[in-house]
Amino acid sequence: MKVLIITGGNIDDDFAFSFLKNNRYDEVIAVDGGLAFADRAGIKITHLVGDFDTIDGAVLEKYIHREDICVHQFVPEKDYTDTDIAVKLAIELFSGMGVPLDPMSEGLSLKLLPEQEIPMKETGEKILHILGATGTRLDHVLANLQMLKNIMDAGIDGMIIDKNNQIQMIRGTHHLKMEGIFGKYMSLIPATMDLSGITLQGFKYPLDRADTHFGESLCVSNELTAEEGWITIEEGTAWMILSRD
C-alpha cells in the first residue's frame, strides 16, 4: 500500500509533477494549504485534513462537500498540527482503520465503523511519501522531521521529499542502490544522543563500527560509489538524507 500526504509547506511544481508521474497511490491525504497544489495538479484526493485556515475558500469549496472525500475538519485551537494529524491518519490507514475523525476531538483515535471498512491491498509494502513538509517555518519543519520516528516505529517506509532532499529515519541495516538514487549526497544525522557501530560499505568515506553523537557531523555529505551500498547502525536512530544541489 502506498499513501501520499500533501501538506502546506513549499512544493516545487515542476519537481512534484515529475515525481508524481512515477508514483501511484492507494490513498492521498491533502492537508489544509496542501490542497492548493493537489487542485492545480489535478490529483484525486481521498482525505482532506485540517482547520482550513490557510487554504483559499474558493478552492476548499470545490472539495469539502464531495461524497468521495473523507473530510476531517478541526478547530484552529488544537494541540497537534494539521500535518501531525494527517500522519496519524495515514498510520491508521495502513492498519486498516481509516475512517473520518471527530472534528470536535483531537482526532487521534480513529473508530472503525462497520460500513466504513476500507479494503487493504495485500502488497506487503508500506510506503508513505510526504510532500510540502519543508519550507520557511523551521518550527514546522523540525516537528515534521520528528514525525518520521512514529512512521518508522509503525513499520512504514516513510519519506519527506522536496526538490533537493529525500529524508527518512532509519535504524539497523539499510540498503541503497546507485540506480535511481535520489541524490548525490548521503548524510546520517543522529536522532538519538548516540549512534554506535556505524558501518558504511560502498561509500566514498567508509566506516567500520564507528560512533558519533547528537550534535556531531561525522556522517554528513558522503557519496555512494559502488552499485550498492549498505548502512548499518548497531545502536541508535538517524535521519538519512539523500540530497542534491
For each residue, the residues with C-beta under 8 A, 3 or more apart:
1: 26 27 93 94 120 121 123 125 126 127
2: 23 24 25 26 125 127 128 129
3: 25 26 27 28 29 90 93 94 127 128 129
4: 20 23 25 27 28 29 128 129 130 131
5: 29 31 34 83 86 87 90 128 129 130 131 133
6: 11 28 29 30 31 34 35 37 38 43 45 131 132
7: 31 32 33 34 82 83 86 130 131 132 133 144
8: 31 32 33 34 54 55 82 83 132
9: 132 133 134 135 136 137 140 141 144
10: 132 134 135 136 162
11: 6 16 34 37 131 132 162
12: 15 16 162 163
13: 16 17 37 40 41
14: 17 18
15: 12 18 19 162 163
16: 11 12 13 19 20 37 41 131
17: 13 14 20 21 41
18: 14 15 21 22
19: 15 16 22 23 131 161
20: 4 16 17 23 41 43
21: 17 18
22: 18 19
23: 2 4 19 20 129
24: 2
25: 2 3 4 28 129
26: 1 2 3 121
27: 1 3 4 46 47 90 93 98
28: 3 4 6 25 38 43 44 45 46 47
29: 3 4 5 6 45 46 47 48 49 86 89 90
30: 6 34 35 38 43 45 47 48 49 63
31: 5 6 7 8 34 35 49 50 82 83 86 132
32: 7 8 35 49 50 51 52 53 54 55 82
33: 7 8 36 50 54 55 132
34: 5 6 7 8 11 30 31 37 38 131 132
35: 6 30 31 32 38 39 45 48 55 59 60 63
36: 33 39 40 55 56 59
37: 6 11 13 16 34 40 41 43 131 132
38: 6 28 30 34 35 41 43 45
39: 35 36 42 59 62 63
40: 13 36 37
41: 13 16 17 20 37 38
42: 39
43: 6 20 28 30 37 38
44: 28
45: 6 28 29 30 35 38 48 63 69
46: 27 28 29 68 69 70
47: 27 28 29 30 69 70 71 72 86 89 98
48: 29 30 35 45 63 64 69 70 71 72
49: 29 30 31 32 72 74 82 85 86 89 101
50: 31 32 33 53 54 55 72 73 74 82 85 86
51: 32 73 74 75 76 78 82
52: 32 55 60 64 73
53: 32 50 76
54: 8 32 33 50
55: 8 32 33 35 36 50 52 59 60
56: 36 59 60
57: 60 61
58: 61 62
59: 35 36 39 55 56 62 63
60: 35 52 55 56 57 63 64
61: 57 58 64 65
62: 39 58 59 66
63: 30 35 39 45 48 59 60 66 69 71
64: 48 52 60 61 69 71 73
65: 61
66: 62 63 69
67:
68: 46
69: 45 46 47 48 63 64 66
70: 46 47 48 98 99 100
71: 47 48 63 64 100
72: 47 48 49 50 85 89 100 101 103 107
73: 50 51 52 64 103
74: 49 50 51 78 82 85 101 103 106 107
75: 51 78 103 104
76: 51 53
77:
78: 51 74 75 106
79: 106
80: 84 85 88 106 108
81: 84 85 140 143
82: 7 8 31 32 49 50 51 74 85 86
83: 5 7 8 31 86 87 130 133 140 143 144 147
84: 80 81 87 88 143 147
85: 49 50 72 74 80 81 82 88 89 101 106 107 108
86: 5 7 29 31 47 49 50 82 83 89 90
87: 5 83 84 90 91 128 130 147 150 151
88: 80 84 85 91 92 107 108 150
89: 29 47 49 72 85 86 92 93 98 101 107 110
90: 3 5 27 29 86 87 93 94 128 151 156
91: 87 88 94 95 150 151 154 156
92: 88 89 95 97 98 110
93: 1 3 27 89 90 96 97 98 118
94: 1 3 90 91 126 128 154 156
95: 91 92 154
96: 93 112 117 118 120
97: 92 93 110 112
98: 27 47 70 89 92 93 110 118
99: 70 110 111 112 113 116 118
100: 70 71 72 116
101: 49 72 74 85 89 105 107 110
102: 105 107
103: 72 73 74 75 107
104: 75
105: 101 102 108 109
106: 74 78 79 80 85
107: 72 74 85 88 89 101 102 103 110
108: 80 85 88 105
109: 105
110: 89 92 97 98 99 101 107
111: 99
112: 96 97 99 116 117
113: 99 116 117
114: 117
115:
116: 99 100 112 113
117: 96 112 113 114
118: 93 96 98 99
119:
120: 1 96
121: 1 26
122:
123: 1
124:
125: 1 2 157
126: 1 94 154 155 156 157
127: 1 2 3 156 157 158 159
128: 2 3 4 5 87 90 94 151 156 157 158 159
129: 2 3 4 5 23 25 158 159 161
130: 4 5 7 83 87 133 144 158 159 160 161
131: 4 5 6 7 11 16 19 34 37 161 162
132: 6 7 8 9 10 11 31 33 34 37 135
133: 5 7 9 83 130 140 141 144 160 162
134: 9 10 141 144 160 162 165
135: 9 10 132 140 141
136: 9 10
137: 9 140 141
138: 141 142
139: 142 143
140: 9 81 83 133 135 137 143 144
141: 9 133 134 135 137 138 144 145
142: 138 139 145 146
143: 81 83 84 139 140 146 147
144: 7 9 83 130 133 134 140 141 147 148 160
145: 141 142 148 160 167 239
146: 142 143 149
147: 83 84 87 143 144 150 151
148: 144 145 151 152 158 160 167 168 169 239
149: 146 152 153 169 191 237
150: 87 88 91 147 153 154
151: 87 90 91 128 147 148 154 156 158 169
152: 148 149 155 156 158 168 169 170 171 237
153: 149 150
154: 91 94 95 126 150 151
155: 126 152
156: 90 91 94 126 127 128 151 152
157: 125 126 127 128 168
158: 127 128 129 130 148 151 152 168 169
159: 127 128 129 130 166 167 168
160: 130 133 134 144 145 148 165 166 167 168
161: 19 129 130 131 165 166 167 182
162: 10 11 12 15 131 133 134 165
163: 12 15
164: 183 243 244 245
165: 134 160 161 162 183 241 242 243
166: 159 160 161 182 183 241 242 243
167: 145 148 159 160 161 239 240 241 242
168: 148 152 157 158 159 160 239 240
169: 148 149 151 152 158 191 237 238 239 240
170: 152 174 231 233 237 238 239 240
171: 152 233 236 237 238
172: 232 233
173: 230 231 232 233
174: 170 230 231 232 240
175: 228 229 230 231
176: 181 186 202 224 228 229 230 231
177: 180 181 227 228 229
178: 181 224 226 227 228 229
179: 227
180: 177
181: 176 177 178 224 242
182: 161 166 242 243 244
183: 164 165 166 186 242 243 244
184: 223 243 244 245
185: 221 222 223 241 242 243 244
186: 176 183 203 222 223 224 229 240 241 242
187: 219 220 221 222 239 240 241 243
188: 195 198 219 220 222 231 233 238 239 240 241
189: 219 220 238 239 241
190: 193 194 195 212 213 214 215 216 236 237 238
191: 149 169 214 236 237 238 239
192: 195 214 236 237 238
193: 190 213 214 236
194: 190 211 212 213 214 235 236
195: 188 190 192 198 211 212 213 219 233 235 236 237 238
196: 211 233 234 235 236
197: 209 210 211 232 233 234 235
198: 188 195 207 209 210 211 212 219 231 232 233 234
199: 207 208 209 210 230 231 232
200: 203 205 206 207 219 222 229 230 231 232
201: 206 226 229 230
202: 176 206 224 225 226 227 228 229 230
203: 186 200 206 222 223 224 225 226 229
204: 222 223 224 225
205: 200 222 223
206: 200 201 202 203
207: 198 199 200 210 219
208: 199
209: 197 198 199 234
210: 197 198 199 207 218
211: 194 195 196 197 198
212: 190 194 195 198 216 218 219
213: 190 193 194 195 216
214: 190 191 192 193 194
215: 190
216: 190 212 213
217: 220
218: 210 212
219: 187 188 189 195 198 200 207 212 222 238
220: 187 188 189 217
221: 185 187
222: 185 186 187 188 200 203 204 205 219
223: 184 185 186 203 204 205
224: 176 178 181 186 202 203 204 229
225: 202 203 204
226: 178 201 202 203 229
227: 177 178 179 202
228: 175 176 177 178 202
229: 175 176 177 178 186 200 201 202 203 224 226
230: 173 174 175 176 199 200 201 202
231: 170 173 174 175 176 188 198 199 200 240
232: 172 173 174 197 198 199 200
233: 170 171 172 173 188 195 196 197 198 236 237 238
234: 196 197 198 209
235: 194 195 196 197
236: 171 190 191 192 193 194 195 196 233
237: 149 152 169 170 171 190 191 192 195 233
238: 169 170 171 188 189 190 191 192 195 219 233
239: 145 148 167 168 169 170 187 188 189 191
240: 167 168 169 170 174 186 187 188 231
241: 165 166 167 185 186 187 188 189
242: 165 166 167 181 182 183 185 186
243: 164 165 166 182 183 184 185 187
244: 164 182 183 184 185
245: 164 184
